[in-house]
């Protein structure tokens, strides 16, 4: 009698970012990554140097709410080098969204630096669809700060948090 031993490989991906706040463009990348990988971890970076509008805890909560419908996605905050965090969670794939040439230049540099730190971690790029190519957290914050319409750019929970932050 022959037994077939089947090896199950779980492919885990990390989608990192500051997510200040998480936008529909971020959610698009996360949702598409969730179709490619068995498990997706959204890593919300503390990023104090960027002076975020929302605290790390608030950004994690908003990202959890925004990705709640995606069964294989979890959200955690981190305050470390991306490579160290990926090692800590035993993740070999980092997924980044690309919007424009400027994103490519920056992400190319970051990928090269990360590769020097750990060459077993692969970076996978997902191109944004046209409707999100211009969308960034900073644009959303700017529009919200002037009480503009952001309803098509973020989830209702994020819109509510921004409206409360800017008292509109």
Secondary structure as GFF3:
##gff-version 3
##sequence-region A 1 168
A	DSSP	beta_strand	12	17	.	.	.	ID=ss1
A	DSSP	alpha_helix	24	36	.	.	.	ID=ss2
A	DSSP	beta_strand	39	45	.	.	.	ID=ss3
A	DSSP	three_ten_helix	48	50	.	.	.	ID=ss4
A	DSSP	alpha_helix	56	66	.	.	.	ID=ss5
A	DSSP	beta_strand	73	78	.	.	.	ID=ss6
A	DSSP	alpha_helix	82	88	.	.	.	ID=ss7
A	DSSP	beta_strand	93	98	.	.	.	ID=ss8
A	DSSP	alpha_helix	101	117	.	.	.	ID=ss9
A	DSSP	beta_strand	122	127	.	.	.	ID=ss10
A	DSSP	three_ten_helix	130	132	.	.	.	ID=ss11
A	DSSP	alpha_helix	137	145	.	.	.	ID=ss12
A	DSSP	alpha_helix	156	165	.	.	.	ID=ss13
###
